[in-house]
């Protein structure tokens, strides 16, 4: 069945979309819950049980397999509550009439459903007459989940390491697999072979003879090669990738997985051209794998969806991505941080976002994962971090330990943003007998790491007035560069009107096209990479930079051809090409 909407709300941070399905799935909108923080999920489960007068029994960390159980319990609750809202909508009572109208008002004007509804209610809105039609035609938005594959910390009990299936990402996977939610598991941050192999343990991820899969696998990727490698790896285990979610390497929110200079336009073009071959090649690997496992064999090639996200900000861009690249849905992330009806962001942080300009949004090195991370200057978690540094106690108390992955000092792992790790790292640094300049440079790299696994979830606690005694009040926020062009809070009608071209909520005239913006970010990234390289650089480093440059040039030429009749686009592209040429000259001199 085709999607109700042509957009989806991607996962944002840890807590910003933690309960988005409960807010929007009854209206037909797909959204994604992060499964990083089971502690936060448990707190929200308790809150929603109290609100809904449902029984609640705490799942403590003394319970065996508590992480998986918390995740299963939370997802089941959200599924049940969202389903109740959806059923209430379809029953069509006087009380639900406003939500019924909202369901259809936010649909695109081209929607067959919307046209049919308007036709049936043109003269009068008779609830009884429309009730049966609603039951047959309304669909819920998908309650999807996200696992960052590399956030897969080993776990211990009394200094004894538990089996791999109790690692964080493995337990999260089990929590989702054991839930009643049949939707999509979105895997991000690259391939984790052990985790991917673990998926084989759960029948719901395998297709039946008709090709139906209860729990679908979605890969978030930033290039075609990664999609092909991961898709083949999974198919050898009898697992089909139902969707490839293509995200801009740098023009996105959260962690940024830069490509080797490949730009989004050419990447989407390749997916469009190779989609049928991709499906056929992977299906050919899938069938013998299913036969070996004595699983049902689908008679036809299973469907593949292509979706795209990263920097989309206007109806024109939305429609271009949909139509030119023939994708099934477009992700709208950062703008939804300003939509309280859809996401969970505390008011103080929303206020900071509405006033943020380009220079307030930057690609940082604060993530303990060691991956570039989009951040907002002046976020309260960084203020908290700076206060600790001034006190001579850099680092976080690390109350949750989800990214305690560094094993330099401790076999069970430490987070590089933790006080313990930074203290030990600084002690080791002092023994290196470096010059003052070299010392300060390395010292700054140590203390810049921020406790994001706490900071990205705290906003939800503040929004709902829940205790932050353990976590503290500091909030990390990770909007993409596109946030600079949205400067007010919006309701669902306003943001969907903007997405579908019925209204424009961007008042600024200087917003660049998403492809131009991404190119500019990549050129800045390229410039920094050249700076890091000097005359003593290795042949491998020079080869990387040359490859990066050639891929950027290929992208620029692709855009020249694609937008050959768009004078404004070409004007902006020429400015970026001038910067590119200047960097190419510097590279030649290395």
C-alpha positions as CSV (number, residue, x, y, z in Angstrom):
1,X,0.0,0.0,0.0
2,X,1.3,3.5,-0.9
3,X,2.3,5.8,2.0
4,X,-0.5,8.1,3.3
5,X,2.1,10.9,3.2
6,X,5.1,11.5,1.0
7,X,7.3,12.6,3.9
8,X,8.4,10.9,7.1
9,X,9.9,12.1,10.4
10,X,13.3,10.6,10.9
11,X,14.8,9.7,14.2
12,X,16.2,12.8,15.9
13,X,18.6,12.5,18.8
14,X,17.7,10.1,21.6
15,X,14.6,11.8,23.0
16,X,13.2,14.2,20.4
17,X,11.2,11.6,18.6
18,X,10.9,9.2,21.6
19,X,7.1,9.4,21.6
20,X,6.4,10.9,18.2
21,X,4.4,7.9,17.0
22,X,1.9,8.5,19.8
23,X,1.5,12.1,18.6
24,X,1.3,11.5,14.8
25,X,0.8,7.9,13.8
26,X,-3.0,8.0,14.1
27,X,-2.8,10.8,11.5
28,X,-1.0,8.6,9.0
29,X,2.5,10.0,9.6
30,X,5.5,7.6,9.9
31,X,8.1,8.4,12.6
32,X,11.0,6.7,14.4
33,X,11.8,6.0,18.0
34,X,15.5,5.7,19.1
35,X,16.3,2.6,21.2
36,X,19.5,3.9,22.7
37,X,18.2,4.9,26.1
38,X,16.2,2.2,27.9
39,X,16.3,4.3,31.1
40,X,14.5,7.1,29.4
41,X,12.0,4.7,27.8
42,X,11.2,3.2,31.2
43,X,10.6,6.7,32.7
44,X,8.2,7.6,29.9
45,X,6.4,4.2,30.1
46,X,5.7,5.0,33.8
47,X,4.4,8.4,32.9
48,X,2.1,7.2,30.1
49,X,0.8,4.4,32.3
50,X,-0.1,6.9,34.9
51,X,-1.7,9.3,32.4
52,X,-3.7,6.4,30.9
53,X,-4.6,4.8,34.2
54,X,-2.8,1.6,33.3
55,X,-1.0,-0.7,35.7
56,X,2.7,-0.2,35.8
57,X,5.4,-2.5,37.3
58,X,8.9,-1.1,37.2
59,X,11.5,-3.1,35.3
60,X,14.6,-2.4,37.4
61,X,18.2,-3.0,36.4
62,X,18.2,-6.0,38.7
63,X,15.8,-7.8,36.4
64,X,17.4,-10.3,34.0
65,X,17.5,-8.9,30.5
66,X,16.1,-5.6,31.7
67,X,17.1,-3.6,28.7
68,X,15.3,-5.8,26.2
69,X,12.3,-6.0,28.5
70,X,12.1,-2.3,28.9
71,X,12.2,-1.7,25.2
72,X,9.6,-4.4,24.5
73,X,7.3,-3.0,27.2
74,X,7.6,0.6,26.0
75,X,7.0,-0.3,22.3
76,X,3.9,-2.4,23.2
77,X,2.5,0.5,25.3
78,X,3.1,3.1,22.5
79,X,1.6,0.6,19.9
80,X,-1.5,0.1,22.1
81,X,-2.1,3.8,22.9
82,X,-1.5,4.9,19.3
83,X,-3.9,2.1,18.1
84,X,-6.5,3.3,20.5
85,X,-6.2,6.9,19.1
86,X,-6.5,5.6,15.6
87,X,-9.5,3.4,16.4
88,X,-11.2,6.3,18.1
89,X,-10.7,8.3,14.9
90,X,-12.2,5.6,12.7
91,X,-15.3,5.1,14.9
92,X,-16.2,8.7,13.9
93,X,-17.9,10.2,17.0
94,X,-18.6,13.9,17.6
95,X,-15.5,14.0,19.8
96,X,-13.2,12.6,17.1
97,X,-14.5,14.8,14.3
98,X,-11.8,17.5,14.7
99,X,-9.1,14.8,14.5
100,X,-10.8,13.3,11.4
101,X,-10.7,16.7,9.7
102,X,-7.0,17.2,10.7
103,X,-6.2,13.7,9.3
104,X,-7.4,14.9,5.9
105,X,-6.4,18.6,6.1
106,X,-2.7,17.7,6.4
107,X,-2.7,15.3,3.4
108,X,-1.3,16.6,0.1
109,X,-4.0,18.1,-2.2
110,X,-3.1,15.4,-4.8
111,X,-4.1,12.6,-2.4
112,X,-6.9,10.4,-3.7
113,X,-8.1,9.9,-0.1
114,X,-8.3,13.7,0.5
115,X,-10.3,14.2,-2.7
116,X,-12.7,11.4,-1.9
117,X,-13.2,12.7,1.7
118,X,-13.8,16.2,0.5
119,X,-16.3,14.9,-2.1
120,X,-18.2,12.9,0.5
121,X,-18.3,15.8,3.0
122,X,-18.9,18.6,0.6
123,X,-22.5,19.3,1.5
124,X,-22.5,18.1,5.1
125,X,-20.4,16.2,7.5
126,X,-22.5,13.2,8.5
127,X,-20.5,11.0,10.9
128,X,-22.7,7.9,10.4
129,X,-22.5,7.9,6.6
130,X,-18.7,8.3,6.6
131,X,-18.0,5.8,9.4
132,X,-17.7,2.7,7.2
133,X,-15.6,4.5,4.6
134,X,-13.1,5.6,7.2
135,X,-12.7,2.1,8.6
136,X,-11.8,0.9,5.1
137,X,-9.6,3.7,4.0
138,X,-7.7,5.2,6.9
139,X,-4.2,3.8,7.7
140,X,-1.9,4.5,10.7
141,X,1.6,5.8,10.3
142,X,4.4,3.3,10.9
143,X,5.9,3.1,14.4
144,X,9.5,2.5,13.3
145,X,12.6,2.1,15.5
146,X,16.3,3.0,15.1
147,X,19.4,1.3,16.4
148,X,22.8,2.8,16.0
149,X,24.7,-0.3,15.1
150,X,28.0,0.8,16.6
151,X,26.5,1.7,20.0
152,X,26.8,-1.9,21.1
153,X,28.6,-1.8,24.4
154,X,29.6,-5.0,26.2
155,X,27.8,-5.5,29.5
156,X,29.1,-7.0,32.7
157,X,27.7,-8.4,36.0
158,X,30.2,-8.4,38.9
159,X,33.1,-7.9,36.5
160,X,32.1,-10.9,34.4
161,X,31.3,-10.2,30.8
162,X,27.9,-11.2,29.6
163,X,27.3,-13.1,26.3
164,X,27.2,-11.0,23.1
165,X,23.4,-11.1,23.0
166,X,23.4,-8.8,26.1
167,X,25.4,-6.1,24.3
168,X,23.4,-2.9,24.1
169,X,22.4,-3.0,20.4
170,X,21.7,-6.7,20.5
171,X,19.4,-6.3,23.5
172,X,17.7,-3.4,21.7
173,X,17.1,-5.6,18.7
174,X,15.7,-8.3,20.9
175,X,13.4,-5.8,22.6
176,X,12.0,-4.7,19.3
177,X,11.8,-8.3,17.9
178,X,9.8,-9.5,20.9
179,X,7.4,-6.5,20.7
180,X,3.9,-6.4,19.1
181,X,5.1,-3.6,16.8
182,X,5.3,-4.7,13.2
183,X,7.1,-1.9,11.4
184,X,10.6,-1.2,10.3
185,X,13.9,-1.5,12.1
186,X,16.2,1.2,10.9
187,X,19.9,0.4,11.2
188,X,22.3,3.3,11.1
189,X,26.0,4.1,11.6
190,X,27.3,1.4,9.3
191,X,27.6,-2.4,9.4
192,X,27.9,-4.4,12.6
193,X,28.3,-8.0,11.3
194,X,27.6,-9.6,14.8
195,X,24.4,-7.6,15.2
196,X,23.3,-8.3,11.6
197,X,23.9,-12.0,12.2
198,X,21.8,-11.9,15.4
199,X,18.8,-10.8,13.4
200,X,18.6,-14.3,12.0
201,X,17.4,-15.5,15.5
202,X,13.9,-13.9,15.0
203,X,11.4,-15.2,12.5
204,X,9.5,-11.9,12.1
205,X,12.4,-10.6,9.9
206,X,12.0,-13.3,7.3
207,X,9.5,-13.1,4.4
208,X,6.6,-15.5,4.0
209,X,5.7,-17.2,0.7
210,X,3.8,-14.1,-0.4
211,X,6.8,-11.8,0.4
212,X,5.2,-10.3,3.5
213,X,7.6,-9.4,6.2
214,X,6.3,-8.5,9.7
215,X,9.3,-6.6,10.8
216,X,11.2,-5.0,7.9
217,X,14.9,-4.0,7.7
218,X,15.8,-0.5,6.7
219,X,19.4,0.6,6.1
220,X,20.3,4.2,6.5
221,X,23.2,4.8,4.0
222,X,25.1,7.7,2.5
223,X,26.2,6.0,-0.8
224,X,25.3,3.1,-3.1
225,X,28.4,1.0,-2.4
226,X,27.5,0.8,1.3
227,X,24.0,-0.2,0.4
228,X,25.1,-2.9,-1.9
229,X,27.6,-4.4,0.6
230,X,25.2,-4.4,3.5
231,X,22.3,-5.6,1.4
232,X,24.3,-8.6,0.1
233,X,25.6,-9.4,3.6
234,X,22.1,-9.6,5.0
235,X,20.6,-11.5,2.0
236,X,23.2,-14.2,2.5
237,X,21.5,-14.8,5.8
238,X,18.0,-14.9,4.2
239,X,17.2,-11.3,5.3
240,X,15.8,-8.8,2.8
241,X,16.4,-5.0,3.1
242,X,13.0,-3.5,2.4
243,X,14.2,0.1,2.3
244,X,17.4,2.0,1.6
245,X,17.2,5.4,3.5
246,X,19.7,7.6,1.7
247,X,20.9,10.5,3.9
248,X,23.2,13.3,2.9
249,X,26.7,12.7,4.3
250,X,27.0,16.2,5.8
251,X,23.8,18.2,5.2
252,X,21.9,16.4,8.0
253,X,21.3,16.5,11.7
254,X,23.0,14.3,14.3
255,X,26.1,12.4,13.5
256,X,27.5,13.1,10.0
257,X,29.0,10.3,8.0
258,X,30.8,12.1,5.3
259,X,31.3,10.4,1.9
260,X,34.5,10.6,0.0
261,X,33.2,13.7,-1.8
262,X,30.1,12.0,-3.3
263,X,27.2,14.5,-3.4
264,X,23.6,13.7,-2.8
265,X,22.3,14.3,-6.3
266,X,24.7,11.9,-8.0
267,X,24.1,9.3,-5.3
268,X,20.4,9.5,-5.7
269,X,20.8,9.3,-9.5
270,X,22.8,6.1,-9.1
271,X,20.2,4.5,-6.8
272,X,17.5,5.4,-9.3
273,X,19.4,3.8,-12.2
274,X,20.6,0.7,-10.3
275,X,17.4,0.0,-8.2
276,X,16.1,-2.8,-10.4
277,X,19.6,-4.4,-10.7
278,X,20.1,-4.0,-6.9
279,X,16.8,-5.8,-6.2
280,X,17.5,-8.6,-8.7
281,X,21.1,-9.2,-7.6
282,X,20.1,-9.4,-3.9
283,X,17.1,-11.5,-4.6
284,X,19.3,-14.0,-6.3
285,X,21.4,-14.3,-3.2
286,X,18.4,-14.4,-0.9
287,X,16.6,-17.4,-2.4
288,X,19.4,-20.0,-1.8
289,X,19.9,-18.6,1.7
290,X,16.2,-19.1,2.5
291,X,16.3,-22.6,1.0
292,X,19.3,-23.6,3.3
293,X,17.3,-22.4,6.3
294,X,14.1,-24.2,5.2
295,X,12.3,-20.9,5.2
296,X,9.4,-19.9,2.9
297,X,10.4,-18.9,-0.6
298,X,8.8,-15.8,-2.1
299,X,7.9,-16.4,-5.7
300,X,8.6,-12.8,-6.9
301,X,11.4,-10.3,-6.2
302,X,10.5,-8.5,-3.0
303,X,9.8,-4.7,-3.2
304,X,12.5,-2.2,-2.3
305,X,11.7,1.3,-1.2
306,X,14.1,4.2,-1.7
307,X,13.7,7.2,0.6
308,X,15.9,10.3,1.0
309,X,16.6,12.9,3.7
310,X,19.1,15.6,4.5
311,X,18.5,19.3,4.1
312,X,15.2,19.3,2.3
313,X,13.4,22.5,3.2
314,X,11.0,23.6,0.5
315,X,8.0,22.1,-1.4
316,X,10.0,22.5,-4.6
317,X,12.9,20.5,-3.3
318,X,10.5,17.9,-1.8
319,X,8.7,17.4,-5.1
320,X,12.0,17.3,-7.1
321,X,13.4,14.6,-4.9
322,X,10.2,12.6,-5.2
323,X,9.7,12.9,-8.9
324,X,13.1,13.2,-10.4
325,X,14.7,10.4,-8.3
326,X,11.5,8.4,-8.0
327,X,11.9,7.9,-4.2
328,X,9.0,6.7,-2.1
329,X,9.3,9.3,0.8
330,X,11.3,12.3,1.8
331,X,12.5,12.7,5.4
332,X,11.9,16.1,7.1
333,X,14.0,16.2,10.3
334,X,15.2,19.5,11.8
335,X,12.1,21.6,10.9
336,X,10.0,19.2,13.0
337,X,12.0,20.1,16.1
338,X,9.9,23.3,16.0
339,X,6.6,21.3,15.9
340,X,5.5,20.4,19.5
341,X,2.6,18.4,18.1
342,X,5.1,16.0,16.6
343,X,8.3,16.0,18.6
344,X,9.4,16.4,22.2
345,X,11.7,19.4,22.8
346,X,11.8,21.6,25.9
347,X,10.8,25.2,25.5
348,X,14.2,26.7,26.3
349,X,15.8,24.6,23.6
350,X,13.0,25.4,21.1
351,X,13.6,29.1,21.8
352,X,17.3,28.7,21.0
353,X,16.5,26.9,17.8
354,X,14.1,29.6,16.5
355,X,16.8,32.2,16.8
356,X,19.7,30.1,15.5
357,X,21.5,31.4,12.4
358,X,24.0,29.7,10.1
359,X,27.0,30.4,12.4
360,X,25.2,29.0,15.4
361,X,24.9,25.6,13.8
362,X,28.2,23.8,13.3
363,X,29.8,20.5,12.7
364,X,31.6,19.6,16.0
365,X,33.9,17.0,17.4
366,X,32.0,16.7,20.7
367,X,30.6,13.2,20.1
368,X,32.3,10.5,22.2
369,X,31.8,8.2,19.2
370,X,34.5,10.1,17.4
371,X,32.2,10.9,14.5
372,X,31.5,14.6,13.4
373,X,28.4,15.7,15.1
374,X,26.0,18.6,14.3
375,X,25.5,20.9,17.2
376,X,24.0,24.2,18.3
377,X,26.3,26.8,20.0
378,X,25.2,27.7,23.5
379,X,23.4,24.4,24.2
380,X,23.0,23.9,27.9
381,X,25.0,20.6,27.9
382,X,28.0,22.5,26.5
383,X,27.5,25.2,29.1
384,X,27.5,22.5,31.8
385,X,30.7,21.0,30.2
386,X,32.5,24.4,30.3
387,X,31.6,24.9,33.9
388,X,33.2,21.6,34.8
389,X,36.3,22.5,32.9
390,X,36.6,25.9,34.7
391,X,36.3,24.0,38.0
392,X,39.2,21.9,37.0
393,X,37.0,18.8,36.7
394,X,36.5,18.2,33.0
395,X,34.2,15.4,31.9
396,X,30.8,14.0,32.8
397,X,29.9,11.8,35.7
398,X,28.7,9.4,33.0
399,X,25.5,8.2,34.6
400,X,24.2,6.1,31.7
401,X,27.4,4.7,30.1
402,X,25.8,3.9,26.7
403,X,28.9,4.9,24.8
404,X,31.5,3.5,27.2
405,X,33.3,2.0,24.2
406,X,36.9,3.1,24.7
407,X,39.1,0.4,26.2
408,X,42.4,2.3,26.6
409,X,42.2,2.3,30.4
410,X,39.5,-0.3,31.3
411,X,38.6,-3.6,29.7
412,X,34.9,-3.0,30.3
413,X,35.2,0.4,28.5
414,X,34.9,4.1,29.3
415,X,33.2,6.9,27.5
416,X,35.6,9.5,26.2
417,X,33.3,12.2,27.5
418,X,33.5,10.8,31.1
419,X,35.4,12.4,33.9
420,X,37.2,9.2,34.6
421,X,38.5,8.8,31.0
422,X,39.5,12.4,30.7
423,X,41.3,12.4,34.0
424,X,43.3,9.3,32.9
425,X,43.9,10.7,29.4
426,X,45.2,14.0,30.8
427,X,47.5,12.2,33.2
428,X,49.0,10.2,30.3
429,X,49.3,13.4,28.3
430,X,51.3,15.1,31.0
431,X,53.9,12.3,30.7
432,X,54.5,13.0,27.0
433,X,56.7,16.1,27.6
434,X,55.2,18.0,24.8
435,X,55.7,21.7,23.9
436,X,53.1,24.0,25.4
437,X,51.4,24.5,22.0
438,X,51.2,20.7,21.3
439,X,50.0,20.0,24.8
440,X,47.2,22.5,24.7
441,X,46.1,21.2,21.3
442,X,45.8,17.6,22.5
443,X,44.3,18.8,25.8
444,X,41.6,20.6,24.0
445,X,40.7,17.5,22.0
446,X,40.3,15.5,25.1
447,X,38.0,17.9,27.0
448,X,35.8,18.9,24.0
449,X,33.9,15.6,24.2
450,X,30.4,16.1,25.5
451,X,28.0,13.7,27.3
452,X,25.6,13.4,24.4
453,X,23.9,10.1,25.4
454,X,22.5,11.9,28.4
455,X,22.1,15.4,26.8
456,X,20.1,14.1,23.8
457,X,17.5,12.6,26.1
458,X,17.2,15.2,28.8
459,X,14.9,17.4,26.8
460,X,12.1,14.9,27.0
461,X,12.4,14.8,30.8
462,X,12.3,18.6,31.0
463,X,9.3,18.8,28.6
464,X,7.2,16.4,30.8
465,X,8.5,17.7,34.2
466,X,10.2,14.4,35.1
467,X,13.1,14.2,37.4
468,X,16.6,15.0,36.0
469,X,18.4,14.4,39.3
470,X,20.6,11.7,37.8
471,X,21.0,13.3,34.4
472,X,21.2,17.0,35.2
473,X,19.4,19.7,33.3
474,X,21.9,20.0,30.4
475,X,20.4,19.5,26.9
476,X,22.4,18.6,23.8
477,X,20.6,19.3,20.5
478,X,21.7,18.2,17.0
479,X,19.9,20.0,14.3
480,X,21.1,20.0,10.7
481,X,22.3,23.2,8.9
482,X,18.8,23.6,7.5
483,X,17.6,24.7,10.9
484,X,18.9,28.2,10.3
485,X,16.0,28.9,7.9
486,X,13.1,28.0,10.1
487,X,12.5,30.6,12.8
488,X,9.2,29.9,14.5
489,X,7.3,27.2,16.2
490,X,4.7,25.5,14.0
491,X,1.6,23.3,14.3
492,X,1.1,20.2,12.2
493,X,-1.1,22.1,9.7
494,X,1.6,24.7,9.2
495,X,4.5,22.4,8.6
496,X,2.5,20.1,6.3
497,X,1.2,23.1,4.4
498,X,4.8,24.1,3.9
499,X,5.9,20.6,2.8
500,X,3.1,20.3,0.3
501,X,3.4,23.9,-1.1
502,X,0.2,25.4,0.3
503,X,2.1,27.8,2.4
504,X,5.7,29.1,3.0
505,X,7.0,29.3,6.5
506,X,10.5,30.5,5.5
507,X,10.7,34.2,5.5
508,X,14.3,34.5,4.5
509,X,15.1,35.0,0.8
510,X,18.8,33.9,1.1
511,X,18.2,30.2,1.7
512,X,20.4,28.2,-0.7
513,X,19.1,25.1,-2.6
514,X,19.7,22.0,-0.6
515,X,22.3,20.7,-3.2
516,X,24.2,24.0,-3.1
517,X,24.2,24.0,0.7
518,X,25.5,20.4,0.8
519,X,28.2,21.3,-1.7
520,X,29.3,24.3,0.4
521,X,29.5,22.1,3.5
522,X,31.6,19.5,1.7
523,X,34.0,22.2,0.4
524,X,34.5,23.4,4.0
525,X,35.1,19.8,5.1
526,X,37.5,19.4,2.2
527,X,39.4,22.6,3.1
528,X,39.8,21.3,6.7
529,X,41.1,18.0,5.4
530,X,43.7,19.8,3.2
531,X,44.7,21.9,6.3
532,X,45.3,18.7,8.3
533,X,47.6,17.4,5.6
534,X,51.1,18.9,5.2
535,X,54.1,18.4,3.0
536,X,55.0,15.4,5.1
537,X,51.7,13.7,4.3
538,X,51.7,10.1,3.2
539,X,50.8,9.0,-0.4
540,X,47.7,7.4,1.1
541,X,46.5,10.8,2.4
542,X,47.2,12.5,-0.9
543,X,45.3,9.7,-2.7
544,X,42.3,10.2,-0.5
545,X,42.3,14.0,-1.1
546,X,42.6,13.5,-4.9
547,X,39.7,11.0,-4.8
548,X,37.6,13.4,-2.7
549,X,38.4,16.3,-5.2
550,X,37.5,14.2,-8.2
551,X,34.2,13.1,-6.7
552,X,33.3,16.7,-5.9
553,X,34.2,17.7,-9.5
554,X,32.0,14.9,-10.8
555,X,29.1,16.2,-8.6
556,X,29.6,19.8,-9.8
557,X,29.5,18.7,-13.4
558,X,26.4,16.6,-12.8
559,X,24.6,19.6,-11.3
560,X,25.6,21.8,-14.3
561,X,23.9,19.4,-16.6
562,X,20.9,18.7,-14.4
563,X,20.1,22.4,-13.7
564,X,21.3,23.7,-17.1
565,X,18.2,25.9,-17.5
566,X,18.0,27.1,-13.9
567,X,19.9,30.5,-13.9
568,X,19.7,31.0,-10.2
569,X,21.0,27.6,-9.3
570,X,23.9,27.9,-11.8
571,X,24.8,31.3,-10.4
572,X,25.1,29.8,-6.9
573,X,26.9,26.8,-8.3
574,X,29.5,29.0,-10.0
575,X,30.3,30.6,-6.7
576,X,30.9,27.2,-5.1
577,X,32.9,26.1,-8.2
578,X,35.3,29.0,-7.7
579,X,35.9,27.9,-4.1
580,X,36.5,24.3,-5.4
581,X,39.1,25.5,-7.9
582,X,41.0,27.4,-5.3
583,X,41.1,24.3,-3.1
584,X,42.3,22.2,-6.1
585,X,45.2,24.6,-6.6
586,X,46.2,24.2,-2.9
587,X,46.0,20.5,-3.2
588,X,48.2,20.4,-6.3
589,X,50.9,22.3,-4.3
590,X,51.0,19.7,-1.5
